[in-house]
């Protein structure tokens, strides 16, 4: 194996499996929700969209239900 590689000469390629991993959707979120996740992103260094995805995945895996009443 080489001791040095020239990464600046490498050609960028998209991940061929990316389209299978995530699906792009349009969703309307409250400004307060976006601000919350953006502040968490600043603290953790993880992009806020990834944090939202992680949170929703956790909800789905744990089968969380929304406890809200429309009264």
Z-matrix of the N, CA and C atoms (Angstrom, degrees):
N
C 1 1.447
C 2 1.527 1 108.81
N 3 1.319 2 115.45 1 143.79
C 4 1.460 3 120.11 2 -179.85
C 5 1.525 4 111.20 3 -69.17
N 6 1.320 5 115.39 4 152.96
C 7 1.463 6 119.18 5 176.02
C 8 1.519 7 110.99 6 -83.74
N 9 1.356 8 116.81 7 -23.25
C 10 1.460 9 121.06 8 178.42
C 11 1.521 10 109.70 9 -137.79
N 12 1.332 11 115.48 10 145.22
C 13 1.455 12 121.87 11 177.57
C 14 1.516 13 108.82 12 -125.03
N 15 1.322 14 117.46 13 149.86
C 16 1.452 15 122.16 14 179.08
C 17 1.532 16 108.72 15 -100.60
N 18 1.317 17 116.36 16 86.64
C 19 1.462 18 121.58 17 -176.54
C 20 1.521 19 112.88 18 -70.50
N 21 1.324 20 117.24 19 -25.01
C 22 1.461 21 119.52 20 -179.66
C 23 1.532 22 112.30 21 -68.99
N 24 1.329 23 118.40 22 -16.88
C 25 1.456 24 122.14 23 178.90
C 26 1.534 25 112.57 24 -95.17
N 27 1.329 26 116.48 25 -2.26
C 28 1.464 27 119.64 26 -179.74
C 29 1.524 28 110.28 27 -76.43
N 30 1.323 29 116.46 28 146.02
C 31 1.451 30 121.23 29 176.61
C 32 1.525 31 109.11 30 -88.65
N 33 1.325 32 115.28 31 135.38
C 34 1.466 33 119.89 32 179.23
C 35 1.526 34 108.98 33 -74.83
N 36 1.325 35 115.99 34 140.80
C 37 1.460 36 121.65 35 176.47
C 38 1.516 37 108.36 36 -134.23
N 39 1.319 38 115.56 37 143.58
C 40 1.451 39 119.76 38 175.40
C 41 1.528 40 108.82 39 -77.68
N 42 1.315 41 115.20 40 150.70
C 43 1.452 42 120.67 41 176.40
C 44 1.529 43 108.49 42 -68.86
N 45 1.330 44 119.10 43 119.64
C 46 1.466 45 120.19 44 -177.88
C 47 1.527 46 112.90 45 -68.29
N 48 1.304 47 117.69 46 -16.76
C 49 1.460 48 121.30 47 -179.15
C 50 1.523 49 112.93 48 -96.64
N 51 1.321 50 117.93 49 -3.49
C 52 1.463 51 121.73 50 -175.27
C 53 1.521 52 111.95 51 -59.74
N 54 1.319 53 117.74 52 -39.57
C 55 1.466 54 119.70 53 -178.65
C 56 1.524 55 111.68 54 -66.71
N 57 1.309 56 117.33 55 -23.55
C 58 1.469 57 120.86 56 177.44
C 59 1.525 58 112.05 57 -82.60
N 60 1.316 59 116.32 58 -21.49
C 61 1.456 60 120.51 59 -175.21
C 62 1.520 61 112.76 60 -85.84
N 63 1.317 62 117.13 61 -37.82
C 64 1.463 63 121.05 62 -177.08
C 65 1.514 64 109.61 63 -138.96
N 66 1.322 65 115.07 64 150.71
C 67 1.453 66 121.22 65 177.53
C 68 1.518 67 107.69 66 -120.22
N 69 1.313 68 116.26 67 132.78
C 70 1.458 69 120.88 68 179.84
C 71 1.522 70 109.59 69 -78.31
N 72 1.335 71 116.31 70 131.05
C 73 1.457 72 122.59 71 177.37
C 74 1.520 73 108.96 72 -134.32
N 75 1.315 74 115.28 73 161.64
C 76 1.460 75 120.69 74 174.35
C 77 1.514 76 107.11 75 -107.31
N 78 1.318 77 116.39 76 129.46
C 79 1.463 78 121.13 77 -178.74
C 80 1.525 79 108.08 78 -141.45
N 81 1.308 80 115.94 79 141.01
C 82 1.463 81 120.19 80 178.24
C 83 1.526 82 108.29 81 -97.26
N 84 1.317 83 115.67 82 123.34
C 85 1.457 84 121.89 83 179.50
C 86 1.518 85 108.95 84 -120.56
N 87 1.312 86 115.95 85 148.89
C 88 1.460 87 120.62 86 176.81
C 89 1.518 88 110.98 87 -66.09
N 90 1.326 89 114.87 88 149.49
C 91 1.468 90 119.52 89 179.35
C 92 1.519 91 111.26 90 -59.97
N 93 1.341 92 117.08 91 -34.88
C 94 1.461 93 120.45 92 179.36
C 95 1.530 94 111.47 93 -66.38
N 96 1.322 95 116.71 94 -35.53
C 97 1.463 96 121.02 95 178.66
C 98 1.525 97 109.82 96 -67.65
N 99 1.321 98 116.34 97 -45.18
C 100 1.460 99 120.59 98 178.96
C 101 1.524 100 110.51 99 -62.81
N 102 1.326 101 116.65 100 -42.74
C 103 1.474 102 120.71 101 179.19
C 104 1.524 103 110.67 102 -61.54
N 105 1.333 104 116.50 103 -40.46
C 106 1.468 105 120.87 104 178.78
C 107 1.524 106 111.27 105 -60.11
N 108 1.339 107 116.18 106 -50.14
C 109 1.456 108 119.45 107 -177.97
C 110 1.529 109 111.82 108 -70.35
N 111 1.328 110 117.91 109 -31.10
C 112 1.457 111 119.96 110 176.17
C 113 1.522 112 111.09 111 -67.87
N 114 1.337 113 116.92 112 -36.36
C 115 1.466 114 118.88 113 177.52
C 116 1.526 115 110.52 114 -68.79
N 117 1.337 116 116.43 115 -37.65
C 118 1.470 117 119.62 116 175.21
C 119 1.527 118 110.38 117 -64.55
N 120 1.330 119 116.37 118 -36.83
C 121 1.462 120 120.85 119 179.16
C 122 1.522 121 110.80 120 -63.64
N 123 1.328 122 116.11 121 -41.13
C 124 1.464 123 120.33 122 178.98
C 125 1.529 124 110.85 123 -63.53
N 126 1.326 125 116.82 124 -36.41
C 127 1.472 126 120.95 125 -179.87
C 128 1.521 127 111.94 126 -72.71
N 129 1.329 128 116.42 127 -40.19
C 130 1.466 129 120.24 128 -172.00
C 131 1.521 130 114.16 129 -96.12
N 132 1.339 131 116.76 130 -22.33
C 133 1.457 132 119.26 131 -176.12
C 134 1.519 133 113.24 132 82.82
N 135 1.335 134 116.69 133 7.77
C 136 1.468 135 122.23 134 177.98
C 137 1.522 136 107.33 135 -99.86
N 138 1.331 137 119.12 136 132.74
C 139 1.465 138 120.22 137 179.63
C 140 1.527 139 112.13 138 -55.63
N 141 1.333 140 116.32 139 142.72
C 142 1.459 141 120.27 140 -173.23
C 143 1.524 142 112.68 141 -62.90
N 144 1.327 143 117.83 142 -32.12
C 145 1.463 144 119.36 143 178.40
C 146 1.524 145 110.69 144 -66.97
N 147 1.324 146 116.89 145 -35.88
C 148 1.466 147 120.34 146 175.75
C 149 1.524 148 110.43 147 -65.78
N 150 1.333 149 116.71 148 -39.30
C 151 1.466 150 119.95 149 179.13
C 152 1.529 151 111.06 150 -63.65
N 153 1.321 152 116.86 151 -41.64
C 154 1.466 153 120.16 152 177.77
C 155 1.522 154 109.51 153 -62.56
N 156 1.333 155 116.82 154 -43.73
C 157 1.460 156 120.92 155 178.69
C 158 1.528 157 111.12 156 -61.63
N 159 1.320 158 116.94 157 -44.08
C 160 1.469 159 120.52 158 178.84
C 161 1.521 160 111.51 159 -61.93
N 162 1.334 161 116.48 160 -41.86
C 163 1.460 162 120.25 161 -179.99
C 164 1.533 163 110.88 162 -64.74
N 165 1.323 164 116.47 163 -45.37
C 166 1.462 165 119.68 164 179.93
C 167 1.531 166 111.31 165 -65.95
N 168 1.329 167 117.17 166 -37.43
C 169 1.467 168 120.47 167 176.59
C 170 1.525 169 110.25 168 -62.12
N 171 1.334 170 116.58 169 -42.98
C 172 1.465 171 120.74 170 178.90
C 173 1.527 172 110.42 171 -61.33
N 174 1.329 173 116.40 172 -42.02
C 175 1.473 174 120.22 173 177.30
C 176 1.519 175 111.00 174 -61.11
N 177 1.326 176 116.73 175 -43.77
C 178 1.459 177 121.01 176 -178.57
C 179 1.526 178 111.36 177 -67.06
N 180 1.324 179 117.35 178 -43.59
C 181 1.465 180 120.64 179 -179.14
C 182 1.523 181 112.03 180 -64.82
N 183 1.328 182 116.14 181 -35.16
C 184 1.461 183 120.77 182 -179.16
C 185 1.523 184 112.92 183 -94.01
N 186 1.327 185 115.85 184 5.48
C 187 1.473 186 122.59 185 176.87
C 188 1.528 187 112.17 186 51.85
N 189 1.343 188 115.48 187 44.44
C 190 1.464 189 120.28 188 178.65
C 191 1.506 190 109.77 189 -69.60
N 192 1.301 191 115.32 190 140.02
C 193 1.479 192 121.86 191 176.29
C 194 1.519 193 107.98 192 -111.03
N 195 1.310 194 115.69 193 147.76
C 196 1.456 195 121.00 194 177.50
C 197 1.516 196 108.95 195 -75.46
N 198 1.319 197 116.97 196 124.28
C 199 1.470 198 120.39 197 178.53
C 200 1.518 199 108.13 198 -100.72
N 201 1.323 200 114.78 199 87.41
C 202 1.450 201 121.40 200 -177.70
C 203 1.514 202 107.67 201 -144.27
N 204 1.323 203 115.72 202 140.34
C 205 1.455 204 118.23 203 178.00
C 206 1.523 205 108.43 204 -116.95
N 207 1.311 206 115.60 205 138.05
C 208 1.460 207 122.69 206 179.85
C 209 1.524 208 107.83 207 -96.55
N 210 1.311 209 116.51 208 89.63
C 211 1.443 210 119.80 209 -172.84
C 212 1.437 211 115.27 210 -106.65
